[in-house]
């Protein structure tokens, strides 16, 4: 069964490892790949069978809060240290 690149990877492609040559390749989204192609077998998450419906990409992504590693100008940070006995 012919395989194609998933819709989400057409806009933002990524390089995959070709097991035959050991080189990194970017699969052509306009090309169909055989289901026994080594690239397809090595990265099945990147491809979908021709005719199958691809699940849509999420509409929004929640951004995780990032901890501030350094102090802001004028900010004071203190660390409580245990008293020596």
C-alpha positions as MATLAB code, in Angstrom:
seq = 'XXXXXXXXXXXXXXXXXXXXXXXXXXXXXXXXXXXXXXXXXXXXXXXXXXXXXXXXXXXXXXXXXXXXXXXXXXXXXXXXXXXXX';
ca = [
       0.000    0.000    0.000;
       1.464    3.407   -0.900;
       2.395    5.678    1.976;
       2.555    9.464    2.089;
       3.997   12.065    4.451;
       1.521   13.152    7.162;
      -0.001   16.610    6.675;
       1.591   18.083    9.794;
       5.080   17.318    8.460;
       4.510   18.915    5.051;
       4.653   22.417    6.540;
       7.434   21.599    9.017;
       9.498   18.722    7.615;
      12.224   17.006    9.585;
      15.259   14.977    8.625;
      15.008   11.207    9.027;
      17.763    8.637    9.140;
      18.006    6.488    6.026;
      18.924    3.011    7.314;
      20.469    2.005    3.969;
      22.949    4.848    3.598;
      23.109    6.114    7.183;
      22.516    9.641    5.877;
      19.836   12.046    7.018;
      17.166   12.743    4.417;
      14.059   14.926    4.263;
      11.263   12.886    2.648;
       9.588   14.544   -0.328;
       5.935   15.237    0.633;
       4.825   15.030   -3.029;
       6.187   11.486   -3.446;
       4.508    8.208   -2.493;
       6.589    5.651   -0.601;
       6.197    1.878   -0.537;
       5.103    0.439    2.810;
       8.255   -1.719    2.873;
      10.572    1.230    2.156;
      13.362    1.306    4.800;
      12.685    4.983    5.578;
       8.978    4.224    6.206;
       9.843    1.224    8.370;
      12.372    3.288   10.350;
       9.928    6.196   11.005;
       6.329    4.947   10.771;
       5.047    7.942   12.768;
       6.062   10.234    9.872;
       3.949    8.464    7.232;
       0.310    7.496    6.723;
      -1.247    5.080    4.245;
      -2.664    6.675    1.110;
      -6.435    7.024    1.510;
      -6.367    7.043    5.326;
      -7.588   10.164    7.091;
      -4.850   12.009    8.961;
      -5.764   13.374   12.377;
      -5.746   17.177   12.422;
      -3.039   19.096   14.215;
      -4.113   20.697   17.507;
      -5.572   24.212   17.212;
      -3.561   25.520   20.110;
      -0.719   24.417   22.295;
      -0.445   25.295   25.980;
       2.895   26.900   26.734;
       4.413   25.765   30.006;
       5.547   28.424   32.426;
       9.304   28.891   32.422;
      11.157   29.425   35.644;
      13.340   32.522   35.721;
      16.922   31.423   36.345;
      18.474   34.795   37.125;
      17.311   37.710   39.191;
      15.686   40.699   37.576;
      17.350   44.104   38.083;
      16.726   45.190   41.675;
      15.341   41.800   42.720;
      16.795   40.149   45.805;
      16.830   36.433   46.380;
      17.841   34.874   49.617;
      18.491   31.317   50.610;
      17.798   30.122   54.116;
      20.646   28.040   55.337;
      20.387   25.818   58.403;
      22.269   27.065   61.421;
      25.450   25.172   62.250;
      25.298   23.206   65.518;
];
